[in-house]
């Protein structure tokens, strides 16, 4: 019994040492300002300006197994006809990797939040969406594939209501 306990204690010390020397997750943050004019969605020009921010935390880099976390925000304004809508999206994507292959991506948070000039909701989607991850043969990147599950509040984007928020009903 004493030998078993000594062996178990030695194994725990070895595991604790390995955990203590494991590499910390890789972390990087970048912000990308953007500006463009959308003339397609409503049939009139919408000036869009914003900043997309992404903080990446990768615990799978060293072994190919673990989680890649993407903490993202998109804050922007969309202006047309003297009316400004505000975009304020904040969400995280957790990509699970096993043996160097991405297998699932869970999107969680405020996925889409577009508000009118008085704060009224124009488009809103929040909750959780889980996708199977697939390799895009054209780009060589892993992308969201088929939807596995979805929970939360989900508006369907209505281009007529979106355009009307600028004072026009032209979709």
C-alpha positions in Angstrom: 0.0 0.0 0.0 2.8 2.4 0.9 4.4 1.7 -2.5 1.1 2.4 -4.3 0.7 5.7 -2.4 4.3 6.7 -3.1 3.8 5.9 -6.8 0.6 7.9 -6.9 2.2 10.9 -5.2 5.1 10.7 -7.7 2.7 10.7 -10.6 0.8 13.7 -9.2 4.1 15.6 -8.8 5.1 14.8 -12.3 1.7 15.9 -13.7 1.8 19.1 -11.7 5.3 19.8 -13.0 4.2 19.2 -16.6 1.2 21.5 -16.1 3.4 24.2 -14.6 5.8 24.1 -17.6 3.1 23.9 -20.2 3.2 26.8 -22.6 0.9 29.7 -22.0 -1.7 30.3 -24.7 -0.7 32.6 -27.5 -2.5 35.9 -27.5 -2.8 38.7 -30.0 -5.1 41.7 -30.5 -5.6 43.8 -33.5 -8.1 46.5 -34.6 -9.1 47.2 -38.2 -10.8 50.4 -39.0 -12.9 50.3 -42.2 -15.0 52.6 -44.3 -17.1 52.0 -47.5 -20.2 53.0 -49.3 -23.0 50.3 -49.6 -25.1 51.1 -52.7 -26.6 47.6 -53.1 -28.6 46.8 -50.0 -31.2 49.6 -50.3 -30.7 51.1 -53.7 -29.3 54.3 -52.2 -25.8 55.0 -50.8 -25.2 54.1 -47.1 -21.9 55.4 -45.7 -20.4 52.9 -43.3 -17.5 53.6 -40.9 -16.4 51.3 -38.1 -13.7 49.4 -36.3 -13.5 45.6 -36.1 -11.4 44.4 -33.1 -10.3 40.8 -32.6 -8.5 39.4 -29.6 -7.2 35.9 -30.3 -6.3 33.4 -27.6 -4.9 30.1 -28.8 -4.4 27.2 -26.4 -4.1 24.8 -29.3 -1.0 26.2 -31.0 1.5 24.0 -29.2 -0.2 20.7 -29.5 -2.9 21.0 -32.2 -5.6 20.2 -29.6 -7.4 22.8 -27.6 -9.4 25.9 -28.1 -8.9 28.9 -30.3 -10.8 31.8 -28.8 -11.8 34.9 -31.0 -13.1 37.7 -28.8 -14.6 40.1 -31.4 -16.3 43.4 -31.6 -17.7 45.4 -34.5 -18.6 49.0 -33.7 -19.8 51.2 -36.6 -22.1 53.8 -37.9 -24.2 53.6 -41.1 -25.5 56.9 -42.4 -27.9 57.7 -45.3 -30.3 60.6 -45.9 -29.2 62.3 -42.7 -30.1 59.3 -40.5 -27.4 57.3 -38.6 -27.8 53.7 -37.5 -25.4 52.3 -34.9 -23.8 48.8 -35.0 -22.6 47.4 -31.6 -21.7 43.7 -31.9 -19.7 41.9 -29.2 -19.2 38.1 -29.3 -16.8 35.3 -28.9 -16.1 32.3 -31.2 -14.6 29.2 -29.6 -13.0 26.9 -32.2 -12.3 23.4 -30.9 -9.2 21.7 -32.5 -8.3 18.0 -32.2 -5.0 16.7 -33.6 -4.6 19.8 -35.8 -8.1 19.8 -37.3 -10.8 22.3 -36.4 -14.0 20.4 -35.6 -16.5 22.9 -34.2 -17.0 26.6 -33.8 -19.3 28.0 -31.1 -20.4 31.7 -31.6 -21.7 33.3 -28.3 -22.9 36.8 -27.5 -24.5 39.7 -29.2 -23.9 38.6 -32.8 -25.8 41.5 -34.5 -27.0 44.7 -33.0 -28.2 47.5 -35.2 -30.0 50.4 -33.6 -31.8 53.4 -35.0 -31.2 57.0 -34.1 -33.4 56.8 -31.0 -32.1 53.5 -29.9 -34.9 51.5 -31.5 -34.0 48.0 -32.6 -33.5 47.6 -36.3 -31.8 44.1 -36.3 -30.8 42.0 -33.3 -29.4 38.5 -32.9 -27.9 37.1 -29.8 -27.3 33.7 -28.1 -25.3 30.7 -29.3 -24.8 29.1 -32.6 -22.6 26.0 -33.0 -21.2 25.1 -36.5 -19.3 22.1 -37.8 -16.1 23.4 -39.2 -15.0 22.5 -42.7 -12.0 23.2 -44.8 -12.6 25.6 -47.7 -10.7 24.1 -50.6 -10.5 27.4 -52.5 -9.0 29.5 -49.7 -7.4 26.7 -47.7 -8.9 28.1 -44.5 -11.3 26.4 -42.0 -14.7 28.1 -42.1 -18.1 27.6 -40.5 -19.9 24.8 -42.1 -23.3 23.3 -41.4 -25.2 24.7 -38.4 -25.4 22.1 -35.6 -27.5 24.0 -32.9 -28.8 27.5 -32.3 -30.2 29.1 -29.2 -31.2 32.6 -28.3 -33.0 35.6 -29.9 -32.8 35.6 -33.6 -34.3 38.2 -35.8 -34.3 37.5 -39.5 -32.7 40.4 -41.4 -35.4 42.3 -43.1 -34.0 44.6 -45.8 -37.2 46.5 -46.1 -37.3 47.4 -42.4 -33.5 48.1 -42.5 -33.9 50.6 -45.5 -37.0 52.1 -43.8 -34.9 52.9 -40.8 -33.1 55.5 -43.0 -36.4 57.0 -44.0 -36.8 55.0 -47.2 -38.8 51.8 -47.9 -36.7 50.9 -51.0 -35.0 47.5 -50.4 
